Each structure stands twice: as C-alpha cells, then as structure tokens.
Amino acid sequence: MNMVVRVENYLKSTTTSTGETGVLENNYECLRVLNVERNRNIIYTCKDDEGNVFFGLYDYQTKQNEHLYTFEKDLQVVSCSVNREKTLLATSLVQAAKEGKSNELQPGSKCLTLLVEIHPINNVKVLKAVDSYIWVQFLYPHVESHPQPENHLLLLSEEKYIEQFRIQVVQEDGNRVVIKNSGHLPRERVAEDFVWAQWDMSEQRLYYIDLKKSRSVLKCIQFYADEHFKLMFEAPLDISLSDSGFKLVNFGYSDLQDQEELSKRLTLCVFTNHTGSLCVCYCPNFDSCEQITYSVFYFHKGHSKTFTTAPGSVDSRVTKGITFLNLDYYVAVYLPGHFFHLLNIQHPDLICHSLFLTENSEVIDMLPHSPLQSLSGSLVLDSCSGKLYRALLNQSYLLEFLWNTRLDCERMALLHCVLSCGRDPRRLEAKIIQWISENISACHSFDLIREFIIASSYWSIYPETSNIDKLLPYSSLLTWDTEIPGITLVTEEIPLPLMKVHSFKGYWEKLNSNLEYVKYSKPHLYYNNSVVRREWHNLISEEKTGKRRSTVYVRNILDNAIKVISNLEAKNLEPRLTPLFQEEDNHQQLLIGLMVSELRDHLLRHLQGVEKKKIEQMVLDYVSKLLDLICQILEASWRKHNLHPWALNFNRQASAAEFAVFHIMTRILEATNTLFLPLPPGFHTLHMILGVRCLPLHNLLHYIDHGVLLLTEAAVTRLMKDLDNTEKNEKLKFSIIMRLPPLTGQKICRLWDHPVSSNIISRNHVKRLLQNYNKQPWSSVMDKSSFSVEFLPLNYFIHILTDIESSNPALYAFEGHDNVDAKFVEEAALKHTAMLLGL
C-alpha cells in the first residue's frame, strides 16, 4: 500500500527488557499482535518450543520490547490488555486445539479470564471461568501525568453482556504493586443483549448494537477520566443483524476463527473524526465478487448512500473480505485485488468528490492482497501477517495519479483529495497549477480553474474553526450528472441519532452542531456573491450617473479592499513578474471590498461564539487567498512562457507565448465571472493590452462588446499615448473612444492629438454650452476681422458660442476644460472638414 499510505512497521526489536534474546527471532512465525492500547503500546504473544505462552509489549515511546508474563502452559490467547502503568495484565485463554491434549483449564470451563500482577510478577486472580469466550480491555483515562489509584477493566462475554470491573491497587515494599481486596472486586453492568460491539481506543468509546423488536439500534457509551460513563446517543440502523451472529471490532485480534470464515460474515464499523463526523460502514456477507453492495450511513449529514460495484473476475489468490479504513476526511473501502474506493465523508453530497478505482487500475495491483483492519486513529492491522501500519494519504502519489488519469470524475476527486492533505500548501498549489496549465482544455465536466480556486481557498482556512464547512463553498459545482463507471448509487434520508445528554464538549459538541444543522438549516447556508453582484452593479450605475450615495459608505468598502491587498502583500514577499497591483482599479477594489463586507456579515450571523476579530481575519485571509491563487496561476503562465516586460510594448509583434498567456487570462476571467469573484487590480488592464497585441481589430472589438475585455482607463490611456497615428491605429483608437463612457471618453480624448479627438471634445463642449441656451435677438452686424476664415454659418455659430462664454463663464470653467473654448471649436471644425475633404 506504499503508493497510497505511508507504512511504519512497529515491530522491529527482537530483544526483551529482561534480556531474553532470541525469543521473537526464533519464533517469529507464531508471533501475533493481540492488542493496541490507547498510548499505542502493542501487546503481542508467541510460543516457545515447549508451547509456553510468552506475552510481550512494544513501547511506542521508547521503541523497546518488554517482557510482561509467561504462561507455562500450552494455551491459546483470546484477548489481552495491560493497564497504563504496566502493573496489571488481563487476559482470557482457551485450551490449545491439539489432539489428545488434556484440558489444562479449570474443570468445566471453556475460557479462563485472569488478572495478573506484573510489577513485579506476583499473584494471579481468576476473574471468569466460563463456557463462553471473554474479551478484556483496560480503560485509559485522559489524565496521564501520574499513576491512577483505581483501574477499570471491561469484560465482554460471548453471552452478550459487558461488565466493568473496578480494580484498586496499592504499593507495598517500595514499588511492588498489588491488587487491593482482590477477593471482592466491584463490578457493574455496562450493556447487555447486544449482537455487535466496537471499541474506540483513542476516544475511549464503546459502540454496540442491540435488537429492539428486530430493529437494529446503534448506541454509544463514552468513558470518562473521572470514573463514570454515559450513554451518548441512540441511532436506528436500517440493517438486519438478527441472523448475523456475534461480532466484535477492535477488542483484540484473535485468530480463533478461520480468516476465510470471517470474510464471509458481515463487515460493520463506526468511524468518527475531529470535525464531528459519524459514519457507520456496513457490508453484508457475500459469496461471490460478481456484484458487491455496501452502505455508508453519514449520520452527521442525515443520509445514507448505498454503493453497488461489479469488481469483475475473481482471482483465486485473493482472500475475500471487504475492508473499511478511516483516513480522517475519507473512508477507504477496499476489496483486495478488486477495487479501492475513497469516500469523502466531509462532503459526500456529490459522488464526484469520491474516488472509485476498479481492478483495471494499476493502483489495485499495488495494494496488499490481504484484508486489513482499521484500528482507532490511522492505525491499520494486516491480520494475516500480524503487521501494524500507520495509514496516511500519500500526497506525492496522489499528484502523480492526478497527472495520469483521464476521467473527469477522477480528476475532481483527486484534486480535492490532494488539497485535503494540507502539507506544504504553497508547493502543492504550484504543482496543481502546473497540472491545470497542461490540462486546461482536457476537462469537460467542470472548470479546472474555478474548482481549484474555490477548493483551495476553502482548505486554506477550514482548520481555523468548526462549522466553516457549512458556510463556505467547498466546490464550484452544485450537481454532478455524469455517470461514474462501474458504480451504482442510491441515496436515502435516515433518522438522526437521538442524543441522550444535554451538555456537550469536544467531539460531542461538534457532532451535536452537525445534527442541529441537518435539522434546521435548509437550504444550505453556503456563501455566494449574489448580494455582492447586485450591490456592485448599483454602485457602478451610480458612478456613471454621478449620483453616488454616501462617500462614507464607499470609503469603508474601499478600505476593506486596501486591507485585503495589504494582507496579501504581507504574505507574499517575493517580487511579482506580472504587472498587477500597480493601479487602483476602482471597480475591482469595490468588488473586493463588497465581498469582504458581505462575507463578514454572513459569518457573523452563523458562527456563534467566535470572536469578531477572528472572523474578520478569516475573511481577509479567504479573499486574499482567492486573489493570490489567481496571481499564482498568472505568474506560473508568465514564467512558463518566459515573458519579459517588452511583451507589453505595442511596437512589437505578438508572440505565441503572449497568445498563451492571453488565453489563460481569458479562462481565468471566465472562471471568476460565473461566481462573480474579484480579480487582482490591474488584471483587466493587462488582459486588454495583451488583447490589443494578439487579436485582429474585429475580434478585439467583439471581445470588448461582449464584456470579455474591459476598457480600463489605464489600458486606454496607454493605448492613446503609445500607439502612433497610422491609419490602422487611428481606426483602433477611434473605435475604442466611441465605446468609452462619456466622462471617461472626454478625459481620454485629451490624450490624443488628432482631428477626430478634437472633434469629439468640441461636440461635448458645444453640447454643454447650448443645453440651456435661450435664443435672443442678435445684431446683424458682426466683426468679420475676428474670424480666420470667411464662412458665414461657422462664423455665426462661433459668434454665438463666444457670446455665451463671455456672459456665463461658469458653464465651461471645470477641470480639464481650461483650453476648450469657441476658438478651439472653430479650429477643430476646420481641421475636421479639411480631413474629410482630403485637403
């Protein structure tokens, strides 16, 4: 499994703490892992040549093996557990299965359960001598700084009851630890009439299922450090266990039953993680691999999903038995040699966010061909070899797989899986961006850039607070209609767990929050920019009409944008290759500021109990990340094509590299427009300049008219200044000026010394002077000496303008119009006429 998980073999040492070398080395074939305790100490057993049972412990902290106890009888171990202080050993044993062997246990008993003092080795107390199997498990309290005066031991009986023993110990003769009142150990009944149970060693929880009127009900008991336990919830399960027999999960790892027989029985396990998720994975017994069905109950989401898959041909070398592995945000469903499914339990709504690999995938061939058992946390036991592993998603291999896959559903699933790993995000983002640049046109079911921006921004702040997964979008997709090859899926609503307590802390608080969200929060509370879109269009409309609302409101919005840009620049100290953030770009700053304001209000409404200051910083980080990802994509493209500053020079012919960068910028624009996301200030200017260089005039104007290219003041100013007045450039300038808003057009025209621009300026000036003009009687006598050309209509018109200007100077005394008067209008009219006549 080295391509998906990182393997660590804990059993390396072969020397015991008592100096008995060679015990493990000579008998490695009979070495068996019995239990893994909460502190990750591993209890194992083996037999010497005479059949004596040797108990050993591998200390996770010291990485050393220790000898615990040796039974000088040929017995078979059912279960074993050691308390945290390593002073008590509890074990249950049965007669070794050998012909002609006499019963070495107590008469009439099938299973002997013992409690042994092992610090030092001393008394042995019989807890049970019964005709049914018994399993034992010490509880490990949260407080681990000093020895506990009382130990708690769970006993589970094949007769379907669970007891807790309270064992007090005292020290005698220095460090000698003995059991106090060993003849009268207090006990209490924890559960009874159950058919299935699972132990969670990390969280000290007991899950079990009992049958009420043939209905399966899942229950959970939480054990606490202050010596008490509570029933936390009850949850109905729509599965039939009435004829499934008796099964335990994670109560030791006995090989009493044949692995082939075990594989034919149902598989059921409960998985949780720190986010408050609660999943029950269930697979009924199956006789063939032609078609396999399994179900996952996502209680924290309020629904279940039943998957049906057809693995294909049966390989006789493969041991049957489906395996569920807990991988934090994912659950792996694994049938050796046939399929490997990676189910997203944090966001299971869309099937495309989970990965489904069949036997035709090269990944399957690299996985171990034996059933695995998922322990608490990320530990995995190979029950055939007895080896213990730590299972982690391998980010490097996932990236390699992402490059090689050809299915859109796998691309989507792997993208999210890689981002969830969360290790070295900057390096990871760079590799994903490289992959996107090579596959941007190969994905047809979703937009790669859009999905990457939304997903990566989500994961950048997700760990900071709980419930953020319900408020921020995880994906750019709302639905997925494309079929997943080889998978049939049925989704059903399920009853929510009934919480049996009213005060919650830690995991239980998060689970309860998830359940409350499922009950009361429909539709989803995911943030979107619909309000921002409407408000932004209102502000732009007000700007065009000159009727903008309170300057304080607009200033606060622009201040938000300044904070985002400052936050972004503070985190990115490397110089940028692309000319972004070099202009104000008022429209984008308004969009950035509005998004900050609306997202902040959204989180403040729904994140109860989180400090306002923390929420404000989260919002700044989130919006900054959106902009930073866009910058990274553009920077990567710029670097890949080795563009230089002269690429923005209008006097050079556009290169293929500039076409490529222009294309990626257009795709970025398309991705962000759908969700109405802001762009880095200067993006539209750079896009426009590359568009002028790369596109023919008719295509350029088409892009402008359809809103793909925006005529920013910075871009148009540069065009007017840098382009000479060749016929081609005059046509371009005139076409652009005619598409500018009136106020911007008047300002830009002054930068172009040309009859066309002078004519436009003159028209605007005359329109302003005459809009309130009232015709009055005029003297028929005009001083012809004041006109440069004797042309009566023009002379009369200029005379009127001059008179208006002299009598009403305030009409034209505004910024930028100090050089525009009747004389300017006359000269412009003559120049334009001469140009039209070709003189």
N, C-alpha and C positions, 0 to 999 in steps of 0.2 A: 504493500500500500504506500510505497515511498513516494509516489508521484502526487498523492492527494494528502497524505498525512505524514507528519514527522514522527519517526519511530524512535523510542528510547527504551532499551532493554534494561530493566532494573536489577535483574538477577545476574550479576557478574562475579561477585565474590564467592569463593568456594571454601572459605575458612571460617569456622565458628568462633564465637567470642571465648569459648572455653579451650580453644587451641586444638580442637578435633579436626585436623586437616584430612582431606580426602573423603569425608562423609558424603558430600554432594558430588564430588568429582567421580567417585566410583559408582554412584547410584543415580546418575542424572536421569536415566530413562524412567525412573519411578518418581521423580520429583513432581510434585503437584502444588499449585497455588491453592490455598484454602480460603483466604480472605484478604481483603484490603481494608484497613481501618481508616478512620477519618483523617488521621495525621499521615496517611499514605504509607504507613508501615505495612509490609507484606508478610503474611503468615503462610508458611509452606510446610510441607511434610515430605518425607521419603522414608524408605525402609533399608535397613542393613541386610546383610546376607542371611541373618537368622530371622528376619521378619519383624524385628523390633521397630516400633514407630517413632521416628525422630521428628520433633517439632522445631522449626527454626523461624527466625524473624529477620527480615531485611529492613534495617532502619533507614528511612528515607532521608533523614537529616545527615547522619554520619556516613551513609553509603557503606555500612558494615553489616555483616551477618552475625546473628546472635543465636546461641542455643537456648531454647526455652525449656524443653522437657523431653524425656524419652520414656515411652511405654514399652516395657519388656514383655510384650505380648503381641502376637500376630493379629492385629485388629485393623479394621478399615474405618477411616475417619469420615464422618458425615458432615460435621461442621466444627468450626473453631473460632474463638475470638479472644483477644487479650485486652485488658484494660489499659488506659493511657499511661499509667505509671509502670506498666510491665511487671506488676506484682501478682496478678491473678490470671490464670488461664482457664477458660471454659471450653469444653469440647464434648462432642457426642460421638460415640463409636458403635460399630456393629461388628458382628463376627465376620472375619475374612472368609470369602467364598472359596473354600477348598474342600475337596472330597476327603472324607474320613477325618476331618478336623473336629475335635471336641469343642463344645461351647465354653469359651473362657469368660463369658459374661455371667451375671447373676442368673440363677435358675429362673426360667420362665420369662426372661426379658429378651427382647429383640434389640433394643437400643439402650445404651448406658450413657447418661449425661453426667459429667464430672466437673467439679470446680477445684482447681489445683493452686496451692500457694507456691509461687515460683521465685520468691525473693527473700530468702533462698528457697530452693526446693524443699517442701515440707509436707504438710497434710494434704490429703485428697478427700473431698467430700462428694458423695453421690447426691446429685440433685434429682435425677429421674432414673428409674429402671423400668421401662415400659415396653409394650409390644408394638410400638409405632416409632417412626423416625422423629427426631427432635433436632431443631436448629437453634443455635445460640448466637447472640450478638450483644456485646457491651455497648452502652451508650457513652458518647464522648461529649462532655459539657463544653460550652463555649469558653469558659474560663480555663486557661491552660498555664497559668503562672505558678500555681502551687498544687501540691497533691490534694485530692479530694478525700474527705473522711468517709464518704459513702459512695459505693459504686452501684450502678444499675445495669442489670442484665436481662435482656429479652429472651424468652424461650418460646419458640413456635412449634406447635405439635402438628403432626400429620392428622390428628383427630380434630383439627380446625379450631384451635384456640391459641391465644397469645397471652403469656403471663410476663410480668415484670418482677424480678427479684431485687430486693434492696440488701446490699452486702456492705456492712461496716467493717473496716479494717483498723487495726491498731499496730503500733510499732513496739516490739519487745527486744530487749537485749541489743540496743543500738538501732541498726537498720533492718532488723528482722520484722517482716510484715506478716501478720496472721489475721485470720477472719475472726471477728468478734461474734460470740454467740452463734457459732456455726450450726448448732443443732436447731436453731429457731430463726431462719431467715424469713423476714416479712415478704409477702408476695401479694400481687393484685392482678386481677383480670383486666387486660387491655382491650381485647377484642375476641369475638367468637363467631362461629358459624360462617367463616369466610372460605372462599374457594381459590383465591389468588391473593398474593401479597408481594410487595416490593419495598426494599429498604433503600433509602437515600442517605448514604453515609455522610456526605458533605453537609447536608442541611438537617440531619437527624430527624427525618420524617419517615413515617410508616404509611404507605398506601395499601389499601386492601379492598377487596370486592366481596360483598355478601349478596345473597339472593333473597329478595323480598317478593314473594308470590311469583317466582320465576323471572323476576326483573333484576338485572344486574345494577348494583348501586356502588359507585366508587366513593370511598371515604379516605380521609387523610388525618392522621394524628401527628401533631408537632410535639416533640420532646424538648423541654427547656432546661437550662442550666440550673434553675432553682428547684429541681427535683419534681416538677409537675409536668403533666402533658394535657393537651387539649385536642378535641375533635374539631378540626378547622372547617371542613365542608363535606357536603354530600352531593354527588352528581350522578344522575341516572345515565346509564350507558345502553345504547341500543345494540347490544350484542348478547348472544346466548352462550352462557357458560355452564348450563345445568349438567351437561354430559361431557365436560372437558377435563374432568379430573382435578387434581390438586396441584398447584404450581406456585413456586416461589422464585422471586427475582432478586439477585444480589444479596442473598443470605448464604454466602459462601459458594464454592464452586466444586461440588462433588461430582465424581464420575460413576456414581452408583448405577445410573441408568445409561443404557446404550445411547450413544450420540445419534444413531440413526432413528431410534425410537423418539428421542427428544425432538428431532427435527420435524416429525410428523404431527406433533402436538401444536396447539395454537401458540402464537407469539404475541405477548401483550406487555407493554411497558409504558411508564409515565415519565415525561421529560419536562423540566422547568428550566428557566434561566433568570438572570438578574433583572430582566425587563418586566417580569410579572407574567410571563407566558406559562400556559399549562396545556400540554399536549398529551393525548393518550393515543398510542400507536398500536394497532391491532391487525393481526393477520391470522385468519382461521387456518386449520390444518389443511394441507393439500397433498394429493397423492401423485400428481404429475406436474411438470413445468409447462404444460401446453398453454395454460392461462392461469394467472395468479391475481388475486384480488386482495387488497389491503386497505385499511381505513385509517385516517388520522382525524382525531377529534380535537379541533382547535377551540378549546373552551374559552380562551381569552379573546376569541373573535366571535364566538356564538354560532359556529357552523362546523360541519364535518365535511371531509372530502374522501370519497371512495375511488381509488385508482385501480384500474384493471389493465394489466400488461400481459403480452404474449412473448415470453422470453425466447421462444424458438426451440431448436433441437436440444435434446438432453444429453449432456456429457456424463458418461458413467463415472468419470474420475471425480466429479464434483459432489461434495457432500451436500445433501439437501438441508435447508434451514434458512429462513429469512432472518436478517439481522437489522435492527434499528440502532443507529448510533446518534448520540447527542453531540452536535457540533456548534453549540451556542445559538447563533441565529438560524441555524439549519438543522434538519434531521436527515441523516443519510439512511436510505433504505437499500439494502444490499443483499442480493442473492448470488452467492459465489459462482462465477463463471457465466452468469446470465444477464444481470442488469445492475445498474447503480443509479439510484435516484437521489437527488439532493433537493430536499423540500424546504422552501423558505417559510419558516414559521412566524417570522415577524410581520411579513406582508404576504400572506398566502392567497389574497383575493384573485390575482391574475396568475394563471398557470405558467405564463412565460417567464415569471420570476423564479421558477424552479427548473432544475436541470434533470433531464431524463436521458440516460445512456443505456443502450442495449448491447447485446453480446457482439454486435458487429463493430462496436467501438474498440479501438486499441486500448482504451483505458481499462476495460473489463479484464483484458488479458494480463494486465499488470497488477491487478488486485489479488490478494491471497485467496486460494481456493479452499477455504475452510470457514465455518461460521464464526462470527465474532460476537462478543458480549459487551455491551456498553455499560460501564460502571458509572458511578457518580462523577460529575465533572466531565473531563475529557479523557478519562481512562478507558482503555479497551483491553479486553482479555481474549486471547486466542485459546479457546478451551481445549483444542486438540494438542497444541504444543506446550500449553501452560505458560506462555509468554505474555507479559503485560506491556502495553504500549500506551503512549500518550498520542491522542489523535487531534491533529490540527490541520486546517486547510492550508495547503502549500500555495502561497501566493505566486511564486515563480512559475510553478507548473500550470496554474490556472491562467496566467498570462500567455504562456505558450499555447495552451489549448484554445484560448481566445483567438490567437493569430491563425490557427489551423482550421477552426470549424467553419462550415459553410451554411449552416442553418440559422435563420434569423432568431428562432426561439432559443437556440443555444447561445447565440451572441448576447441576447438580452439577459439571460440567466447568468452567464459568466461575468458580464460587466458588473452586475450588482453583487455577485459573489466576491469578485476581486476587491471591489470597493469596501465591502463589509469587513475585510481582513484588517484594514486600518493601520497597517505597518508602513512607515515611511511614506506618507501620503504624497509628498511633493515628487518623489521619484516615481511613485506609482502613477500619478496623473500624467507625468511626462511620457511614460510608456504607453498609456492608454491613448493619449493624444497622437502619438506616433502611429498606433494601430488605426485610429479613426482616419487620419490623413491618407492612409493606404487603402481604406475600405469604405470611403465616404459614399461612393456610388454603388456599392455592392449590397447594401442593406435596403430592403424594400418595404418591410413591415413597420418600421419606425424610423425616426430621425436620430441618427447616432449622436450628433452634436447636442441636440435638445435633451436627449435622455442622459447623456454624460453630465451636462451642466446641472440638471435637476438632481440627479442621484448623488453626484459628488458634493454638491452644496449641502444636501441633506446629511450625508455622513460626516461632513466637516463639523457640525455642531450637535449631532444626535447624542453623543455620550454625555453632553453637558447637563441634561435634565431629563427626567422622566416625562412621559406623555407628549413629548415633542413629535413622536412618530404619528400622533393623531392629528397634528395641527399643521405640519409642513408636508408638501407633496413628496412622495418617495419616488414617483415615476411620472413621466410626461404622458403616459397612456392611461386612459380610463377604461378601456376594453381591449380584449385580445380575441380575435375571431379566427386566427389561423390554427389549423389542426396541428397537434403535436404527434409526430409519427409514433405509432405503436402504443399510444396511451388513450384510454377512455376514462373520463372524469365525470363524477356525479357529486354535486354539492347540495347539502341539506342543512337547514337550520336545526339546532339542537337546544334542549333546555340548558340554561346556565346553572352552574353549581350554586347550591344554597349555602351561603356562609353561615357558620354556626357560632361565630364570635362577633363582637361588636367593636372591638378595639384592635387596630392593626398596626404593625410595624414591619419595616424591611420589605421582604418579598411579598408578604400578605397584603401590605398596603398597596403595592403596585398591582397585584392581581385583582384586588377589590376595585381599584380605579379602572382597570381594563373592563371588568364586568359592568361597572356603572356606566362606562362609556357605551358599551354594546346596548345596554337597556335604554338609555335616554338620548343618545347623540345620533339621531338620524335626521337628515342625511349627514354625510361626513363633514367634518369641520376643517378639511384641508384648505389651506390658504390659497387664494388665487387673486389675480390682478384685475378683476373686473371693475372694482370700485376705482382703482388707480387709473384704469383706461378711461373711464368716464370723466373723472376729475381732471386728468391731463388734457383731454380734448377741450374741456371747458376753459382751462387756463390758456391754451393756445388760441382758442377762439377769442377770448377776451383780449389777448395780446394783439391780435390782428385788427380788432375794432377799436383798440385804445381805451377800453373800459375795464381795466383790470381792477379786481377787488382790493381789499386792504393790503397795503405794502407789508405790514407786519406778518400776515399770513404767508405771503410769498417768500419773505425773507427767512421765516422759520423753515420752510421747505428747502430753500437753497442752503441753509445752514446744515440741514440733515445730509445733503449731498456732500458738502465740504467735509463733514465728519467721516463719511464713508470713504472718500478718496484719501483722506489723511490716514485712516485706519489701514487702508490697502497699501499705501506707500510705506507705512511704518513696518509692515510685514515683508515687504519686497525691497530689499536693499540693493539688488543687482540693477545695473543700468539697463534700460529698455532699448531694444533695437528698433521698435516701431515708434513712429511719432504720435503716440497717444498722450492724453492728459496735458497737451500743450496749448489748449484753448478752453474757454469757458463752456461753450456748447450749452447754452441756456436751456434748450429743450430737453437734453438728456439729463441735465442736473435737476430739472423739475421732476422728471420721471424717477430718478434715483431717490430724491427727497420724498416724493409721494409714496414710493414703495416702503421706505423706512417708516414713515408715519403710519401707514395703513397696517403694515406687518406688526409694528409695535403695539398698536391698539388691539389687533387680533390676538396676540399672545397674552397681553394683559387681561383680556376678557376671559381667557380659557385656562391660563396657567395660574391656578390658585396657590398661594403660599410661596411663590417665587419672588424674590426681591426685584423691584422695578429697575434698579441699576443693572442687575444681572441680565434681565430681559433686554434692556436697551443695548447692552454689549453684544448679546447674542444676535440681535437684529443687525447691528453694524457688521458683525463677523459674517453673517449669512449673505447680506447684499454685497459686501466686499468680495466674498468668495465667488459669487456669480460673475462679477466684473473681472476678477483675477483669472478665472477659468477661460473667459473669452480672450483675455490678453495672452494667456499661455498658448492657446490654440493658434492665435495670430503670430505670436513670437516664434513658435515652432515652425510654422509655414515659412516665415521670413528667413529663419535660419537655414531651413532645409534647402531653400532655393537661392541662398546666398545673395540676397538683395542688399543693395547699398543705397545711400542717400540719393545718388543721382537717378535712382529709379523714379523719383518724383519730378524729374526735370522734363518739361514739356517739349524741349527741343530734341529729345532723343526718341528713337522708335521703340515701342513697347517690345519687351522680350517675352519668351514663353514662360519664364519664371513669374513675370508680373501677371500674365494671364492666369497662372495657377493660384497666385495669392488673391487676385480679384475673385476668382471662383470660390475659394474657401471663405472669403469675406461675404460673398453673396449667400452662401449656405449658412453662415453664422446668422446673418440678418434674417433669413427665412426661419431658422430655428427659434430665434428670440421673438420674432413678430407674433408667432402663433400664441405664445404665452404672455406677450406684452412685457418682456423683460427689458431692463435698461441696458444700454451699451456704454462702453468707456467713452468719455468725452474725446472727440477727435476722430472717432471711428467713421462717422458719416463723411467727414472731410476727406480722410484718406481713401475711403471707398469711392468717393466722387472723382478724386484726382486719378486714381487707377482706372476708373471707368472711362474718363476722357482719353486716357492714353491707349486703352485696349479696345474700345468699341468704335465702330463707324458711327457717323453722326445720327443716322436714322435709328440705329439700335440704342444709342445713348439717349436720345430724346424719348424713345419708347420706354426705357428703364425709368427715366425721370417722371414721365407722365403717369406711370403705374406705381410710383412710390418706392421703387427698388433703390434708386439713387436719390438722395435728398440734397437740395441746393442750399448747403450751409453758407453762411456769409463768409467764413474763412476760405472755403473752397472757391467760391465765385470771385472773391477779391483776388485770390492768387491767379485765377484764370485771366482776369482783366489786366493784371499787371505783367504777367509773364508771357502771354501769347501776343505775337506781333499782329499787324493788321493785314495779313494776307486775305485773299478772298475767302478761303476755307475757314480761317479763324474768325473773320468778320461774321460769317454766317453762323458759326457756333456761338459767338458772343451775343449776337442779336437774338438767337433762339433761346438762349438761357435768360437774358434780360427780360424777354417777354413772358417768361414763366415765373418770375420773381414776384412776391407780394409787393404792393405799391410802395410802401415805406422803404423796404429793403432795396427795391429797384431804383428809387430816386437816389439812394445813398451810393449804390454800386455804379450808376451811370456817370458819376463824377470822376470815377477812376479810369474811364475810357475816353480818351481824347479822340472823338470821331464824330462826324456829322450825324450819324444815327443816334448816338447817345445825347448829343446836344439837342437834337430834335425832340427826344423824349423829355429831357429836362425842361425845354421850352414849353412843350404842351402842358406839363404839370404846373409850371409857373402861371401860364395863361389861364388854365382852369381855376387855379386858386384865386387869381385876381378878379375873374369875371363871374364867380359863382354867386356873388351878392351885388352884382353891378346893376344899377338902375339907369336906363338911358335918359339923357338930358339933352336939351338943345345945345348945339355946338356952333361956334363961329365958323363960317365957311372959308375963312382966311387962315392958311397955315404957312408957317415959315419954312419954305422948301429948302433953304440953305442948311437946315439941321439934319437932312436926310442924305445918306451917301448915294442912294440910287433913286431916281425919279420913277417910282412905280406907285400910282395913286392908291390902289387898295391896301398895299403894305404900309405906305406912308400914313394913311388914315388910321389904320389899326394900331400902329406904333404910337401915334399921337394920343389915341385913347388910353393905351397902357401907361404911357408916361404921365398923363394927367391923373390917372388913378393912383399911381405910385407916389406922386408928389402930394396928393391930398390924403392918402391913407397909408403912411409908411409901415404901420404895424401889420399890414396884410402880408408883407413878404419878409419882414425882419425876423426870421427864425434861423436856427442853427443850420449851417451848410448852404444857405441861400444868399449869402452876402454878395456874391459875384453874379447873381442872376437878376437881371433887370430887363427893361424894354430893349435896351441896346443889344443885350445878349440874345434876346429873342429874334431881333432883326438879323443879326449876323448868322444865327443858326438857320433861319428861314432861307436866307440867300445861299448858304453853303449846301443845304439840303436840296434846294432847287437846282443848283449847279450840278450836284451829284446825279440827280435824276435825269438832267438833260445831257449828262456826259460831257460837260464843259470843263 
